[in-house]
Amino acid sequence: MPHVIVKQWPGKSEQQKQQLADAITKAVTAILGYGKESVSVGIEVVQPAAWLEEVYNPDILGKWDTLYQKPGYDPSQF
């Protein structure tokens, strides 16, 4: 039962968010072999000023060994 959480900055439309959720669902079902009914996708909007504290430190730096796609940006810019 995969549950995917996308954390992103504000500014994307509801249509873009839905398209992203649909694409993630399609990839999960195709690659992992789950039915669509088994997949859930959440999108959380995080303000840029809160990114370091709410996302980068706990979810990226704190789980570095679990990342299959590591960021290429410098977190000190936040």
ChimeraX attribute file (.defattr): number of C-alpha atoms within 10 A of each C-alpha:
attribute: neighborCount
match mode: 1-to-1
recipient: residues
	/A:1	10
	/A:2	13
	/A:3	11
	/A:4	15
	/A:5	12
	/A:6	13
	/A:7	16
	/A:8	15
	/A:9	13
	/A:10	11
	/A:11	9
	/A:12	10
	/A:13	9
	/A:14	9
	/A:15	9
	/A:16	11
	/A:17	14
	/A:18	13
	/A:19	12
	/A:20	15
	/A:21	20
	/A:22	15
	/A:23	12
	/A:24	17
	/A:25	23
	/A:26	16
	/A:27	13
	/A:28	20
	/A:29	17
	/A:30	12
	/A:31	9
	/A:32	10
	/A:33	9
	/A:34	16
	/A:35	13
	/A:36	14
	/A:37	9
	/A:38	12
	/A:39	17
	/A:40	16
	/A:41	15
	/A:42	12
	/A:43	14
	/A:44	11
	/A:45	14
	/A:46	15
	/A:47	14
	/A:48	13
	/A:49	10
	/A:50	12
	/A:51	17
	/A:52	19
	/A:53	11
	/A:54	15
	/A:55	16
	/A:56	17
	/A:57	14
	/A:58	12
	/A:59	15
	/A:60	16
	/A:61	15
	/A:62	11
	/A:63	11
	/A:64	14
	/A:65	9
	/A:66	11
	/A:67	11
	/A:68	7
	/A:69	7
	/A:70	11
	/A:71	10
	/A:72	6
	/A:73	7
	/A:74	7
	/A:75	12
	/A:76	6
	/A:77	6
	/A:78	11
